[in-house]
Structure formats: structure tokens, C-alpha cells
């Protein structure tokens, strides 16, 4: 399964408008990435796609020296419970 990076989103699907799953974010200032929404279609539920999308966002934040503010409840729980993601969490 290929996770693609679009305009302020990571997604799975044909293109940004025709996705099966997505995690959207907003940039704030020069070093903040606010994850505001994650959704996965019924077709992909139960395949850890949401986790893969958040992981892609975390990796993107690391590569770009960003801190993450997870406003999306799913992303927040996942990031809070994953010790490996704490380095990018805005505290």
C-alpha cells in the first residue's frame, strides 16, 4: 500500500480528491505541523492504514525539523501512546 504526500495531507488512493484514506495537517509558523483530521474508508479499515498515515506524518515532521500538534483525536492517542513519536510532539 502506497502512502502519498499531497497538499497538506498524506493519503492512500488514486489522487488527492479520490482517496480511500487521508490524514490532513496545517502548517503553523515555521516549525509546527498541526494534524487535524484522519479518516479511513470502510474498505481499508482494520489494516492499520490510519497508523501508517500518522507514521508518515511523524517521519515528515522529523525530516523537516517540525513539531507536531495532534488535534485529531486518533492521531493524539496514537502519538501519546507511541514512545518513538515523542521526539516530534510539541509539549
C-alpha positions as CSV (number, residue, x, y, z in Angstrom):
1,X,0.0,0.0,0.0
2,X,1.4,3.3,-1.0
3,X,1.1,6.4,1.2
4,X,1.3,9.5,-0.9
5,X,2.1,13.1,0.1
6,X,-0.2,15.7,-1.3
7,X,-1.0,19.3,-0.4
8,X,-1.1,19.3,3.4
9,X,-2.1,15.7,3.5
10,X,-0.9,12.1,3.4
11,X,-3.3,9.8,1.6
12,X,-4.0,6.4,0.0
13,X,-5.8,6.4,-3.2
14,X,-5.8,7.5,-6.8
15,X,-5.2,11.1,-6.1
16,X,-5.8,13.8,-3.5
17,X,-9.5,14.1,-4.4
18,X,-10.1,10.4,-4.8
19,X,-8.7,8.9,-1.7
20,X,-9.5,5.8,0.4
21,X,-7.8,7.2,3.5
22,X,-6.2,10.5,4.5
23,X,-4.5,12.4,7.3
24,X,-4.6,16.2,6.9
25,X,-2.5,18.8,8.5
26,X,-2.0,22.5,8.7
27,X,1.4,24.3,8.9
28,X,1.7,26.9,11.6
29,X,4.6,29.2,11.7
30,X,7.9,27.9,10.5
31,X,8.1,24.7,12.6
32,X,4.7,23.4,13.6
33,X,2.6,20.8,11.9
34,X,-1.0,20.5,13.2
35,X,-2.6,17.2,12.4
36,X,-6.3,18.0,12.3
37,X,-8.0,15.0,10.7
38,X,-7.6,11.3,9.9
39,X,-10.1,9.2,8.1
40,X,-10.1,5.7,6.6
41,X,-12.7,4.2,4.3
42,X,-14.6,1.1,5.3
43,X,-12.7,-0.7,2.6
44,X,-9.4,-0.2,4.3
45,X,-10.5,-0.4,8.0
46,X,-8.6,-2.8,10.2
47,X,-5.5,-2.7,8.0
48,X,-3.5,-0.2,10.2
49,X,-3.8,2.4,7.5
50,X,-4.6,5.2,10.0
51,X,-1.4,4.3,11.9
52,X,0.6,4.3,8.6
53,X,-0.7,7.8,7.8
54,X,0.2,9.2,11.2
55,X,3.6,7.5,11.0
56,X,4.2,9.2,7.6
57,X,3.3,12.5,9.2
58,X,5.7,11.9,12.0
59,X,8.5,11.0,9.6
60,X,7.8,14.1,7.5
61,X,8.0,16.2,10.7
62,X,11.3,14.7,11.6
63,X,12.8,15.2,8.1
64,X,11.7,18.8,8.2
65,X,12.5,19.7,11.8
66,X,8.9,20.2,12.7
67,X,7.0,19.7,16.0
68,X,3.6,18.0,15.8
69,X,0.4,19.2,17.5
70,X,-2.1,16.4,17.2
71,X,-5.6,17.9,17.3
72,X,-7.1,14.9,15.6
73,X,-8.2,12.5,18.4
74,X,-7.0,9.4,16.6
75,X,-3.5,10.9,15.9
76,X,-3.3,12.3,19.5
77,X,-3.9,8.9,21.1
78,X,-1.5,7.2,18.7
79,X,1.3,9.7,19.2
80,X,0.7,9.8,23.0
81,X,0.9,6.0,23.3
82,X,4.0,5.6,21.0
83,X,7.3,6.4,22.7
84,X,9.1,6.5,19.4
85,X,7.0,9.5,18.4
86,X,7.6,11.7,21.4
87,X,10.6,13.4,19.8
88,X,8.3,15.3,17.4
89,X,5.4,16.0,19.9
90,X,5.0,19.7,20.7
91,X,5.0,19.9,24.5
